[in-house]
Amino acid sequence: PTKTPVQEVPEPEPEGTNAVQVLDGHFLSQIRKEQGMSLDELAGTTRISVRYLEAIEDNAFDRLPAAPFVRGYVRQVAQILGVDDRGVVEGFMDMYHHHRG
């Protein structure tokens, strides 16, 4: 008799290890602070005003300009901080459109 191959089933992840990180302004703020960068330093590097950077980090969508500008700002901040700019931009813009309509 021939043996039937056994299909391996991956081990389940322990609880809590696959928690989803929300890629929003709070996430960018956390990364910036972990890197020891101030908002003024980030503003100087990106040429984005501190008030817009604060609005991004606070997820204060009503204090932000039109979507194309916000998309560019978030992409630039993510790149400077060395995080996945595509994931952050998509996550942030989904929230932006949800709140702004």
Backbone as a ProteinNet text record, in pm:
[ID]
protein_1_A
[PRIMARY]
PTKTPVQEVPEPEPEGTNAVQVLDGHFLSQIRKEQGMSLDELAGTTRISVRYLEAIEDNAFDRLPAAPFVRGYVRQVAQILGVDDRGVVEGFMDMYHHHRG
[TERTIARY]
82.9	0	86.7	43	118.5	65.7	159.8	121.5	64.3	-41.5	-98.7	-16.4	30.5	108.8	24.4	88.2	21.4	41.6	-66.8	-57.6	-28.2	77.3	114.1	21.4	-20.2	-104.2	-17.6	-10.3	74.3	24.2	119.3	84.5	11	-94.4	-162.2	-74	-87.7	-12.7	-65.9	24	-25.3	-108.7	-205.3	-293.8	-212.8	-250.7	-190.6	-68.4	-9	111.6	80.8	-41.5	-75.7	-173.3	-159.2	-245.3	-218.1	-321.8	-308.8	-270.4	-165.2	-121.8	-200.3	-266.8	-340.6	-240.4	-234.5	-138.1	-202.1	-193.8	-255.7	-157.7	-208.4	-123.4	-61.8	-135.7	-81.3	38.3	30.4	140.9	263.6	245	356.7	415.5	330.4	376.8	463.5	416.5	490.1	628.2	635.2	762.4	855.4	801.9	883.8	943.7	861.6	909.1	1012.4	991.7	1088.4	1223.6	1221.7	1345.7	1406.5	1337.8	1389.7	1382.7	1290.5	1276	1162	1185.2	1079.8	995.7	878.2	793.6	865.1	937.5	1011.4	1117.1	1186.8	1287.4	1221.4	1108.8	1037.5	987.2	938.3	891.2	1006.2	1122.8	1238.9	1284.3	1278.3	1321.7	1223	1094.6	991.8	939.2	960.8	902.7	749.8	696.7	553	534	433.1	414.2	383.9	428.3	405.5	256.4	174.3	30.4	-28.3	20.2	-27.7	28.6	153.7	212	136.7	103	24.7	-111.9	-175.4	-307.8	-299.1	-192.8	-174	-157.3	-68.7	-42.7	-164.2	-249.3	-370.7	-490.4	-471.5	-583.3	-694.3	-654.5	-749.5	-777.9	-859.9	-884.3	-945.1	-1020.9	-1084.1	-983	-862	-759.2	-659.1	-689	-597.8	-651.3	-560	-603.3	-662.7	-676.5	-735.4	-654.3	-723	-666.5	-532.2	-514.2	-385	-266.8	-286.7	-181	-153.3	-260.2	-247.2	-175.6	-213.3	-149.2	2.8	41.8	184.3	253.6	187.9	246.4	269.7	168.2	177.8	285.5	291.6	394.4	533.6	551.5	681.8	722.9	630.7	659.8	697.3	620.9	649.1	787.6	822	952.8	1065.9	1050.1	1152.5	1170.2	1059	1064.1	1103.9	1114	1158.7	1055.3	927.9	822.2	757.8	680.9	614.3	518.3	563	480.9	351.5	353.7	230.5	122.6	159.3	63.1	9.6	99.6	57.7	-32.7	6.5	-74.1	-213.7	-220.2	-351.4	-436.3	-377.6	-451.8	-500.2	-410.3	-445.7	-551.5	-535.4	-629.4	-766.7	-772.2	-902.6	-975.5	-902.1	-963.3	-1000.7	-913.7	-937.9	-1068.8	-1082.9	-1203.6	-1328	-1312.1	-1425.6	-1474.2	-1380.5	-1418.3	-1457.7	-1395.8	-1422.4	-1532.5	-1560.9	-1666.4	-1617.2
-120.1	0	125.6	224.8	350	444.5	521.6	618.3	743.1	792.2	917.4	1031.2	1126.1	1236.7	1316.8	1352.5	1431.6	1578.6	1652.2	1795.4	1866.9	1946.6	2018.1	2137	2154.5	2268.1	2363.4	2488.7	2581.5	2599.5	2617	2640.3	2773.7	2779.6	2909	3004.9	3131	3234.1	3244.7	3261.3	3284	3412.3	3413.3	3529.9	3657.6	3761.2	3891.8	3919.1	3818.2	3842.7	3891.5	3873.1	3917.7	4036.1	4117.2	4234.6	4328.6	4386.4	4475.2	4614.4	4668.5	4804.9	4899.3	4994.7	5093.2	5194.5	5203.2	5292.5	5428.9	5510.1	5641.7	5745.4	5863.7	5970.2	5938.4	5867.2	5830.2	5737	5647.9	5557.4	5638.8	5736.8	5820.6	5899.2	5949.1	6022.5	5933.8	5813	5717.3	5688.7	5664.9	5635.8	5756.8	5875.7	5998.3	6015.2	5996	6011.8	5905.3	5782	5674.8	5707.7	5782.4	5820.3	5947.8	6006.8	6126.9	6251	6254.1	6367.9	6457.7	6587.4	6681.7	6716.7	6773.6	6819.8	6928.7	7015.7	7122.1	7064.2	6958.9	6894.6	6831.3	6764.4	6701.3	6806.5	6917.4	7026.9	7082.9	7097.8	7148.9	7055.1	6926.4	6825.9	6813.9	6817.8	6794.5	6921.6	7034.3	7162.7	7162.6	7077	7074.6	7153.3	7239.9	7323.2	7238.1	7287.8	7217.4	7197.2	7294.8	7279.7	7162.8	7137.8	7022.5	6892.8	6894.4	6774.8	6737.9	6840.1	6814.9	6756.9	6812.1	6763.2	6617.8	6584.7	6446.7	6355.1	6391.1	6305.6	6292.1	6393.5	6390.7	6330.4	6290.7	6244.8	6350.2	6476.5	6588.5	6623.1	6541.4	6550.4	6683.9	6745.1	6873.1	6988.1	6967.6	7072.2	7051.7	6957.7	6926.4	6979.2	7004.8	7054.1	6942.4	6967.8	6872.2	6742.6	6635.3	6500.2	6485.9	6543.7	6524.9	6577.9	6689.1	6744.4	6651.8	6606.7	6520.3	6391.1	6333.3	6210.2	6231.4	6340.9	6371.6	6394.8	6464.8	6492.2	6362.3	6277.6	6152.4	6062.8	6056.1	5975.5	6026	6156.9	6215.3	6189.5	6207.2	6182.6	6036.5	5945.2	5802.3	5768.1	5823.5	5795.6	5848.8	5968.6	6026.6	5939.5	5886.9	5804.9	5660.5	5625.6	5492.3	5382.6	5417.6	5317.7	5296.5	5190.4	5155	5266.5	5351.3	5466.7	5424.9	5315.8	5275.1	5234.9	5152.7	5108.2	5223.5	5313.7	5427.8	5520.5	5548.9	5639.5	5580.8	5452	5389.4	5392.2	5356.1	5354.7	5492.9	5590.4	5727.1	5784.2	5763.6	5820.9	5756	5627.4	5563.3	5634.5	5661.9	5732	5874.8	5941.9	6078.9	6086.6	5998.3	5999.8	5962.4	5871.9	5832.9	5952.3	6030.7	6143.8	6269	6284.7	6404.8	6384.2	6259.2	6232.1	6230.6
0	0	0	-74.9	-79.7	26.1	78.7	182.7	117.4	174.4	127.6	187.7	105.4	161.9	261.5	369.4	472.5	440.8	435.7	408.8	539.9	537.9	659.1	678.4	801.6	837.3	918.4	877.4	953.1	1095.5	1185.6	1325.6	1336.5	1416.6	1434.5	1513.9	1482.9	1555.5	1697.1	1796	1931.8	1937.7	2026.8	2038.6	2060.5	1989.7	2011.2	1924.8	1863.8	1784.9	1644.5	1599.7	1464.9	1470.1	1572.9	1586.1	1468.6	1415.4	1301	1349.5	1291.8	1322.8	1232.5	1292.4	1213.2	1160	1028.6	965.5	945.8	1050.6	1048.7	1101.6	1130.8	1181.1	1316.3	1402.4	1533.3	1515.8	1418.4	1386.8	1344.6	1255.7	1211.7	1328.2	1415	1532.5	1621.5	1643.2	1727.3	1667.7	1538.4	1471	1481.7	1455.6	1462	1601.2	1703.8	1842.2	1877.3	1829.9	1855.2	1792.4	1683	1615.5	1674	1772.6	1836.8	1750.7	1657.1	1566.4	1613.3	1615.3	1653.4	1531.3	1556.4	1445.1	1366.1	1436.5	1366.5	1273.4	1319.3	1233.9	1111.4	1134.6	1024	925.8	977.7	891.8	808.9	871.3	798.9	689.1	715.6	618	502.2	534.2	432	367.3	432.4	387.5	398.6	486.2	515.3	643.7	648	766.8	889.7	1005	1131.2	1154.1	1115.9	1141.3	1062.9	940.7	864.9	921	964.6	1025.5	1153.4	1233.8	1355.6	1320.8	1218.9	1177.7	1129.3	1056.5	1010.3	1130.6	1223.5	1339.7	1430.8	1432.2	1515.8	1442.2	1316.1	1232.7	1230.1	1226.4	1223.5	1078	1015.8	872.3	831.1	919.8	888.6	883.3	933.5	932.2	818.8	730	620.1	487.7	392.4	261.2	175.2	47.3	-47.2	-53.8	-90.2	-90.2	-163.5	-283.2	-350.7	-268.9	-199.2	-114.7	3	67.2	184.7	146.9	34.5	-12.8	-25.5	-86.6	-102.9	29.4	120.2	252.1	328.2	331.8	407.6	346.1	214.6	146.9	184.3	179.8	209.1	354.1	446.9	588.8	610.2	552.3	568.5	513.2	399	339.3	427.2	479.8	567.7	692.3	744.6	865.4	836	708.4	669.8	688.2	673.6	684.6	547.6	534.9	408.9	368.8	276.9	240.8	172.6	96.6	27	126.9	224.4	324.6	408.4	446.5	528.7	448.9	324.9	242.4	221.4	187.2	164.3	290.7	403.8	529.6	569.1	557.4	596.4	503.4	373.1	277.4	287.2	320.5	343.7	456.8	564.9	678.4	639.7	565.8	520.9	441.7	343.4	258.9	340.1	434.8	519.7	602.6	654.2	739.5	659.9	543.8	465.5	361.8	331.7	233.2	92.9
[MASK]
+++++++++++++++++++++++++++++++++++++++++++++++++++++++++++++++++++++++++++++++++++++++++++++++++++++

